[in-house]
């Protein structure tokens, strides 16, 4: 009986060792696969972050360009308004000058007429 128990025990131990070895091998493969998947996930996340970073840099570049364009447009608008103001000022000065001449001419005629009519 002892021999039978010893024999069964050795068979069980052998089966257990074999099962244990199979399980360790399976767990090792699972761990490696999990590491590969985790590595892939990390790589995918890094790739996504790089793409996001590139997109943000492009966006910032575009915003900077828009800001520069806005400054340029603002300067052009200011120059345009200054030009219009100067031109209108010149026109107004010319109009006043023309009116002054006409008024002076009319005053001179009135004085001439007054001298003729009023001795």
C-alpha positions as CSV (number, residue, x, y, z in Angstrom):
1,X,0.0,0.0,0.0
2,X,2.8,2.4,0.8
3,X,4.4,1.6,-2.5
4,X,1.0,2.3,-4.3
5,X,0.6,5.6,-2.4
6,X,4.1,6.5,-3.2
7,X,3.6,5.6,-6.8
8,X,0.3,7.6,-7.0
9,X,2.0,10.5,-5.2
10,X,4.9,10.5,-7.7
11,X,2.4,10.4,-10.6
12,X,0.4,13.2,-9.1
13,X,3.6,15.2,-8.4
14,X,4.7,14.6,-12.0
15,X,1.3,15.7,-13.3
16,X,1.3,18.7,-10.9
17,X,4.8,19.6,-12.1
18,X,3.8,19.3,-15.7
19,X,0.6,21.3,-15.0
20,X,2.7,23.9,-13.2
21,X,5.2,24.1,-16.0
22,X,2.3,24.5,-18.6
23,X,0.7,27.2,-16.5
24,X,4.0,29.1,-16.0
25,X,4.6,28.9,-19.7
26,X,1.0,30.1,-20.4
27,X,1.3,32.9,-17.9
28,X,4.7,33.9,-19.4
29,X,3.2,34.1,-22.9
30,X,0.2,36.0,-21.5
31,X,2.5,38.4,-19.8
32,X,4.5,38.9,-22.9
33,X,1.4,39.4,-25.0
34,X,0.1,41.8,-22.4
35,X,3.4,43.7,-22.4
36,X,3.2,43.8,-26.2
37,X,-0.3,45.1,-26.1
38,X,0.6,47.6,-23.4
39,X,3.6,48.6,-25.5
40,X,1.3,48.9,-28.5
41,X,-1.1,51.0,-26.4
42,X,1.8,53.2,-25.3
43,X,3.0,53.6,-28.8
44,X,-0.5,54.4,-30.1
45,X,-1.0,56.9,-27.3
46,X,2.4,58.5,-28.1
47,X,1.5,58.6,-31.7
48,X,-1.8,60.2,-30.9
49,X,-0.2,62.7,-28.7
50,X,2.4,63.5,-31.4
51,X,-0.4,64.0,-33.9
52,X,-2.3,66.2,-31.4
53,X,0.9,68.2,-30.7
54,X,1.5,68.7,-34.4
55,X,-2.1,69.8,-34.8
56,X,-1.8,72.2,-32.0
57,X,1.4,73.6,-33.4
58,X,-0.3,74.1,-36.8
59,X,-3.2,75.7,-35.1
60,X,-0.9,78.0,-33.2
61,X,1.0,78.9,-36.4
62,X,-2.3,79.7,-38.1
63,X,-3.4,81.8,-35.2
64,X,-0.1,83.7,-35.2
65,X,-0.5,84.3,-39.0
66,X,-4.0,85.5,-38.5
67,X,-2.8,87.8,-35.7
68,X,-0.1,89.2,-38.0
69,X,-2.6,89.6,-40.8
70,X,-4.9,91.5,-38.5
71,X,-2.1,93.8,-37.5
72,X,-1.3,94.4,-41.2
73,X,-4.9,95.1,-42.0
74,X,-5.2,97.4,-39.0
75,X,-2.2,99.4,-40.3
76,X,-3.7,99.5,-43.8
77,X,-7.1,100.7,-42.5
78,X,-5.4,103.4,-40.4
79,X,-3.4,104.5,-43.4
80,X,-6.6,104.6,-45.4
81,X,-8.4,106.7,-42.8
82,X,-5.4,109.0,-42.6
83,X,-5.4,109.4,-46.3
84,X,-9.1,110.1,-46.4
85,X,-8.9,112.6,-43.6
86,X,-6.0,114.4,-45.3
87,X,-7.9,114.5,-48.6
88,X,-11.1,115.7,-47.0
89,X,-9.1,118.3,-45.1
90,X,-7.5,119.5,-48.3
91,X,-10.9,119.7,-49.9
92,X,-12.4,121.6,-47.0
93,X,-9.5,124.0,-47.0
94,X,-9.8,124.5,-50.7
95,X,-13.6,125.1,-50.3
96,X,-13.1,127.6,-47.6
97,X,-10.4,129.3,-49.5
98,X,-12.6,129.4,-52.6
99,X,-15.5,130.8,-50.5
100,X,-13.2,133.4,-49.0
101,X,-12.2,134.6,-52.4
102,X,-15.7,134.8,-53.6
103,X,-16.8,136.6,-50.5
104,X,-14.0,139.1,-50.8
105,X,-14.9,139.6,-54.4
106,X,-18.6,140.2,-53.5
107,X,-17.6,142.6,-50.7
108,X,-15.5,144.5,-53.1
109,X,-18.4,144.8,-55.5
110,X,-20.7,145.9,-52.8
111,X,-18.3,148.6,-51.7
112,X,-18.0,149.7,-55.3
113,X,-21.8,149.8,-55.7
114,X,-22.1,151.7,-52.4
115,X,-19.7,154.3,-53.6
116,X,-21.7,154.7,-56.8
117,X,-25.0,154.9,-55.1
118,X,-24.1,156.7,-51.9
119,X,-22.0,159.7,-52.5
